[in-house]
Amino acid sequence: MPRRVRPPVDSDEHAVLDVIHARDVADLGVPDFTLDDLRADWTGAGIDLEHDARVAVGAGGAVRAYAILLGDDAVVCVHPDAEGDGNGTVLRRWAEARAAERGTAVLRQF
């Protein structure tokens, strides 16, 4: 299980991007997301980063997984090295609960 789940802060952006890139490489063979894309998500209309995103932090404070709610979409990314540690499950459950708080009737998960 992740040691801690918390909202991301600006200084996490490179660590979060590293998780996203590692997931992209594992799933797609190449990364297809940029730092500008991440910043756009974090500052997009209707996003309250403190309430609408989370990182799962492992031993030593390393970001192991990331989740964000973008409208009615939940995006959950787990670093391939952290698969099977419960990070995805914890973040998926958080996303579902947060979406329900926001009144989302149908949540698409990616």
Secondary structure, 3 states (H helix, E strand, C coil): CCCEEECCCHHHHHHHHHHHHHHHHHHHCCCCCCHHHHHHHHHCCCCCHHHHEEEEECHHHCEEEEEEEECCEEEEEECHHHCCCCHHHHHHHHHHHHHHHCCCCCCEEC
